[in-house]
Amino acid sequence: MPRFFFHTHIGREVITDATGTELRDADHAWEVARDTIQATMSETEAQARLMGAVLVVTDESGETVLEFPFSEVIAVAPESGPTLH
């Protein structure tokens, strides 16, 4: 299974995912990214700070697979598909 890394960019700060997660494919990585952002945004005190944040998902070679702005989680229904690079 491929490994995907979920790096959070908040302004100039980057919270790096050094471990990554094994997932079946990029579509599954998109689902995990969406679910992660939804869970994070459910914490009211974090919402304002994170509206400009972006979750950048990379593969094992460091290539960007997708970029998921936290602000888009509000507009994305669970059935919506990913925007992959």
Steps between C-alpha positions, in 0.01 A plus 500: 500500500626849426586733787365856509620789715267772629682831555310794648595847374381788718643820357876452502484223761507139380405208720671205333367145501820297531327162532232503231211260461462198273186540289365317198523797256482879453120499521524342844761763596250771399235343725744485792602863438136611499421306817810635675410859415139450607611360836748782552249769400243359743709650779349849516809674638710384203265607219607862453873417497459208262277660235817589307671166560563241228549125539760395242509127429816355349600152391810309608716679242393841633279583202186697585193284445246759611458826684187538713431848642332480840250765385368263233388238753191710563405483132593134440225243542611147597403373154712759314806377321861603539702752303821308445824629349 
